[in-house]
């Protein structure tokens, strides 16, 4: 992460400094514009940097408020007046009751579709304080308490940075800047809706806390980067443990995890799930850690999380991101050297030219057909009796959850090869023949 110097509470210089620290000049940058005071101020403070970076605006029309279209018109007129390009993203079918998390997901999805290197967001120190308090009340751990980071990867778009230059600048400072620049903005009536938990914290909880702790907002915001340091150290420990656990082959040694103890297993799980954007409930992760500590070499359990699974097999742990087998997968192939990515199967088929081994190019001249196992397939191998494909995969120690995803090669309806495992005797290249060796590389 880039080291971003503070700017002594100057809203305009804070943007210059974060862009200089995180992006090369000339890169395209989008300003997230809702039409409210914070984002309008952010746009105004960013405009002087147009000569050094390519600045554009993105407005997301969630369609929730009755005023959503008028806010969109306001943003369009503002950008037209400022002579700056604007991209408007509309949510086609908002839910009847839209949560704050839902609205945020829609914004992140819209930003992820932009052709930019970074998105600027107008979150300030008050927002940071609210986030820290909100996550504390939800029982978050160190990573959650780190709250918002000034420079982060945009969810769903690893090539785009989400930059928040004002996390150390208070709302009052932003408001003074807006008045000084004589800016106009729209007001969101939903900000007065106390059923929104953040609104309740902002309008009720924090003012009451400030009566007894006058600097509570400043201190809560200042705690976030300290939690971030601790979270980074825990992530470093998880990466170190993962490297040690993986030292002796594919997957991670179950014995290693049981030796380092429950707390470090839980830390590794939470870090890995966060990085895979598959974070689960704390109790679910803790239960998985406890079962890992109790597992043995014969355990064959599966811990399901969002977008991924963690599987125990033969004394090792494996992250399983493989998709479900497509029911109708059939793919004709030319009998030629190729490297063919098959995302729907979770890997890449590789055909390479050879001589005297592999598939005889003469015998497969009519072409190849790639399809998945249906069950009951058998293969005759030179020097060995006819074998069931299921037995061959088991003997080759192909992981059980991958076996139905390994594609088979057929010629004129006959099984010719199991990639990386065996070639049918009737299709093996003679010593003086050209051949194709086939393999499958898992993602």
Secondary structure, 3 states (H helix, E strand, C coil): CCCCCCCCCCHHHHHHHHHHHHCCCCCEEEEECCCCHHHHHHHHHHHCCCCCCEEEEEEEECCCCCCHHHHHHHHHHHHHHHCCCEEEEECCCCCCCCCHHHHHHHHHHHHHCCCCCEEECCCEHHHHHHHHHHHHHCCCCHHHHCCCCCEEEECCEEEEEEECCECCCCHHHHHHHHHHCCCCCCCCHHHHCCCCHHHHHHHHHHHHHHHHCCCHHHHHHHHHHHHHHHHHHHHHHHHHHHHHHCCCCCCEEHHHHHHHCHHHHHHHHHHHHHHCCCCCCHHHHHHHHHHHHHCCCCCCCEEEECCEEEEEECCEEEEECCCCCCCCCEEEECCCCEEEEEHHHCEEEEEEEEECCCEECCCCCCCEEEECCCCCCEECCCCCCCEEHHHHHHHCCCCHHHHCCCCEEEECCEEEEECCCEECHHHECCCCCEEEEEEEEEC
